[in-house]
Amino acid sequence: MPEDVDIWEVRLGIYATEEQAAAIKEQVTRILCPDPDHAPPCPVPWTVQLLARSALDEADSYSELVEQAELERRRRP
């Protein structure tokens, strides 16, 4: 493996229902691997997880996101 290759984590916090989050996870999966039927291995090794806030190591790691969602909810008529 080349020396400049490493593991990178990209986190995406979303304020959504479980169904909405699963749909977004599926969209991200299609971005990473647009051809799910290709022969293994995938040219770019990757993985994706869906975690609820209750499963996070730091429960308040998305406090700004929750605050933003609450403000948006109050603005709606």
C-alpha positions as CSV (number, residue, x, y, z in Angstrom):
1,M,0.0,0.0,0.0
2,P,1.4,3.5,-0.9
3,E,2.7,5.5,2.1
4,D,0.2,8.4,1.5
5,V,-2.8,6.1,1.8
6,D,-4.5,6.1,5.2
7,I,-8.0,5.7,6.7
8,W,-10.1,8.8,6.8
9,E,-13.4,9.2,8.6
10,V,-16.1,11.6,7.2
11,R,-18.9,12.2,9.7
12,L,-22.3,13.4,8.7
13,G,-24.8,14.4,11.3
14,I,-28.4,14.7,10.2
15,Y,-31.5,15.5,12.1
16,A,-33.9,13.0,10.6
17,T,-36.2,10.0,11.2
18,E,-34.7,6.5,11.1
19,E,-36.3,6.0,7.6
20,Q,-34.8,9.3,6.3
21,A,-31.4,8.5,7.7
22,A,-31.5,5.0,6.1
23,A,-32.4,6.6,2.7
24,I,-29.5,9.0,3.0
25,K,-27.2,6.2,4.0
26,E,-28.3,4.4,0.8
27,Q,-27.5,7.5,-1.3
28,V,-24.0,7.8,0.2
29,T,-23.5,4.1,-0.4
30,R,-24.3,4.6,-4.1
31,I,-21.8,7.5,-4.3
32,L,-19.1,5.3,-2.9
33,C,-19.9,2.3,-5.0
34,P,-22.2,3.1,-7.9
35,D,-22.1,-0.5,-9.2
36,P,-23.1,-2.7,-6.3
37,D,-23.1,-5.8,-8.5
38,H,-19.4,-5.5,-9.4
39,A,-17.0,-8.3,-8.7
40,P,-15.2,-7.9,-5.4
41,P,-13.1,-6.3,-4.1
42,C,-14.4,-2.7,-4.4
43,P,-11.7,-0.5,-6.1
44,V,-11.9,1.9,-3.0
45,P,-12.3,0.0,0.3
46,W,-15.0,1.7,2.4
47,T,-17.6,1.1,5.0
48,V,-20.7,3.1,6.2
49,Q,-22.6,2.9,9.5
50,L,-25.9,4.4,10.7
51,L,-25.8,5.3,14.4
52,A,-28.5,6.9,16.5
53,R,-27.4,9.7,18.9
54,S,-27.9,7.3,21.8
55,A,-25.1,5.0,20.4
56,L,-22.5,7.8,20.0
57,D,-19.5,7.9,22.3
58,E,-20.1,11.6,22.9
59,A,-23.9,12.2,23.3
60,D,-23.6,15.9,22.8
61,S,-21.3,15.8,19.8
62,Y,-24.0,17.2,17.6
63,S,-25.4,19.8,20.0
64,E,-25.2,22.6,17.3
65,L,-27.2,20.4,14.9
66,V,-29.9,19.8,17.5
67,E,-30.0,23.5,18.3
68,Q,-30.3,24.4,14.5
69,A,-33.1,21.8,14.1
70,E,-35.0,23.3,17.0
71,L,-34.7,26.8,15.7
72,E,-35.9,25.7,12.2
73,R,-38.9,23.8,13.8
74,R,-39.9,27.0,15.7
75,R,-39.8,29.1,12.5
76,R,-42.3,26.9,10.6
77,P,-45.9,28.0,10.7
